[in-house]
Amino acid sequence: MERAILFYKEAMGERSVDYFTLLNNLGAIESALKNYSKADSVYSHLFSLKKEYYGLKHPETFNTLSSLA
């Protein structure tokens, strides 16, 4: 799976809305599998990307922040 994510990141760019969706889905999967530390890591990275891309006050950024709670 790591290779697929890396390939997608290189193809679409790290600041792509599609890449954000991929990371969000990965965080949800890790959380469902009770891999909470990995889910937290994915969501933290996603939050940083969205904060830079959208800004702190954007609803998309808040959605990711709520996943960290």
C-alpha positions as CSV (number, residue, x, y, z in Angstrom):
1,M,0.0,0.0,0.0
2,E,2.9,2.4,0.8
3,R,4.1,2.1,-2.8
4,A,0.6,2.9,-4.2
5,I,0.4,6.0,-2.0
6,L,3.9,7.2,-3.0
7,F,3.0,6.7,-6.7
8,Y,-0.2,8.6,-6.3
9,K,1.6,11.4,-4.4
10,E,4.2,11.7,-7.2
11,A,1.5,11.6,-10.0
12,M,-1.0,14.0,-8.5
13,G,1.1,16.1,-6.2
14,E,0.9,16.3,-2.4
15,R,-1.3,19.4,-2.6
16,S,-4.0,17.8,-4.7
17,V,-7.6,17.5,-3.5
18,D,-7.6,13.9,-4.7
19,Y,-4.5,13.2,-2.6
20,F,-6.2,14.7,0.4
21,T,-9.1,12.3,-0.2
22,L,-6.7,9.4,-0.3
23,L,-5.1,10.3,3.0
24,N,-8.5,10.8,4.6
25,N,-9.6,7.4,3.5
26,L,-6.3,5.9,4.7
27,G,-6.8,7.5,8.1
28,A,-10.3,6.2,8.3
29,I,-9.1,2.6,7.5
30,E,-6.4,2.7,10.1
31,S,-8.8,4.0,12.6
32,A,-11.3,1.2,11.8
33,L,-8.5,-1.3,12.2
34,K,-7.8,0.2,15.6
35,N,-4.3,1.4,14.5
36,Y,-4.9,4.7,16.2
37,S,-1.4,5.9,16.3
38,K,-1.0,5.4,12.5
39,A,-4.4,7.0,11.9
40,D,-3.4,10.0,14.1
41,S,-0.2,10.3,12.1
42,V,-2.0,10.3,8.7
43,Y,-4.6,12.8,10.0
44,S,-1.9,15.1,11.4
45,H,-0.1,15.1,8.1
46,L,-3.4,15.7,6.3
47,F,-4.2,18.6,8.6
48,S,-0.9,20.2,7.9
49,L,-1.4,20.0,4.2
50,K,-5.0,21.3,4.3
51,K,-4.0,24.1,6.6
52,E,-1.4,25.3,4.2
53,Y,-3.7,24.7,1.1
54,Y,-7.0,26.0,2.4
55,G,-6.1,28.0,5.4
56,L,-7.0,27.4,9.1
57,K,-10.6,28.6,8.9
58,H,-11.7,26.5,5.9
59,P,-14.4,23.8,6.6
60,E,-12.2,21.1,5.0
61,T,-9.4,21.9,7.4
62,F,-11.9,21.7,10.3
63,N,-13.2,18.4,9.1
64,T,-9.7,16.9,9.4
65,L,-9.1,18.5,12.7
66,S,-12.2,16.8,14.0
67,S,-10.8,13.5,12.9
68,L,-7.8,14.1,15.2
69,A,-10.1,14.5,18.3
